[in-house]
């Protein structure tokens, strides 16, 4: 008997083109679509593999995500780049000594993701 395999990760959003451009830039993925306003768009890793879809929906995000993306940042300059792309830093998660574990961030539509600093 076979097992299911992961096909895509999908975001509901109001502006698929903007979200695909943001996440494509963050991850270095190629953007596909949309062909017209309010159509779905996708991003794909340069070497192929799983896609991330951005599907248009009329309602805004109103609660915390139950599923989110975690990213590893190569250096501190990456945080500045993410912010310049339209991300927002929401909260730093630190240990008792003040060492940064990760930063909770939001993409341009408010979807949370976690950005982990480079290991020293």
ZIWOPE-V95527 format. One record per backbone hydrogen bond with DSSP energy under -1.0 kcal/mol. NH is the residue of the N-H (numbers start at 0). CO is the residue of the C=O. E is the energy in kcal/mol with one decimal. If there is no record, write none. Layout:
nh;co;e
NH;CO;E
NH;CO;E
This chain:
nh;co;e
8;50;-1.7
10;52;-2.5
12;54;-2.6
18;14;-2.3
19;15;-2.7
20;16;-2.3
21;17;-2.5
22;18;-2.7
23;19;-2.5
24;20;-2.0
25;21;-2.5
26;22;-2.5
27;23;-1.4
28;23;-1.5
29;43;-2.9
31;41;-3.3
38;35;-1.3
40;53;-1.8
41;31;-2.6
42;51;-2.0
43;29;-2.1
47;44;-2.5
51;42;-2.1
52;8;-2.9
53;40;-2.9
54;10;-3.0
56;12;-2.2
70;113;-2.9
72;115;-3.3
77;74;-1.1
78;75;-1.0
80;76;-2.0
81;77;-2.8
82;78;-2.3
83;79;-2.2
84;80;-1.6
85;82;-1.0
86;81;-2.3
87;105;-2.3
89;103;-3.0
90;103;-1.7
92;101;-3.2
94;98;-2.0
97;94;-1.8
100;92;-3.3
101;92;-1.3
102;114;-2.1
103;90;-3.4
104;112;-3.5
105;87;-2.2
106;110;-2.2
109;106;-2.3
112;104;-2.2
113;68;-2.0
114;102;-2.7
115;70;-3.0
